[in-house]
């Protein structure tokens, strides 16, 4: 799995999307759903933190790729 595929999976988008707005909306959706502050139980919060970190890394990757 290459880096772009890994990051696309983290944002639950198709590989090869060229519209940064679609990527941005997917990132915001992930963060609304998995932001650690949305969870009270420690185990759920830890899982959400992992997902949020992956979403942040993916968003940063695509920002660099599209010079945003």
N, C-alpha and C positions, 0 to 999 in steps of 0.2 A: 504494500500500500504506500503510495507516494504521499508527500506532505500535503498537497492540495486535496487529495482524496480524504485524508484524515481530518483535515479542517472542515471540509464540506460536510462530512458525517457529523462532526461536532455541532454544526449549525443546522443539521437535518435539511440540507439543500442538495440539489443535484450537482455533480461535478461538471465544470465547464461553464457555469453561469458567468456571464460577462457584464451583467447589470449590477453595479455596486449597491443600488437602492434595494434590490431584492436581498442581497447579503445583509445589509444594514437592518432591514425589517426582520429577517430571520434571527439576527443577533438580539435585537430588542425583545423579540418573542421569547427566546430562550432565557434571557435575563429576567423578564417578568415572571416566567414560570419557575425558574430555578434559583432565584436570588436567595442566598442563605437567610436573609432577614424574614423570609416568608415562612420559615419553619421553626417550630418551638422545640421539638425533640432533637436532642443532640445527634443521634444517628442520622436523622433526615437532614439536619443542617450540614453534617460532614459530607454526605452524598451530594447535596446541593452545591457545596463549595467546590467539589471536584468538577462538577458539570460547569459551574460558572467560570472556573479557571480555564477549562478547555474552550468555552465559548469566547472568553477574552483573548486567548491565544489565537484562535481562528480568526476573530475579527481583526486583530493586529496584523496577521498574515495577509488577509485580503486587502486591508488598508495599504499596506506596503506594495502589494501586487498592482493595485489600481491607482497608486500615487494619490491617495486621499488623505 
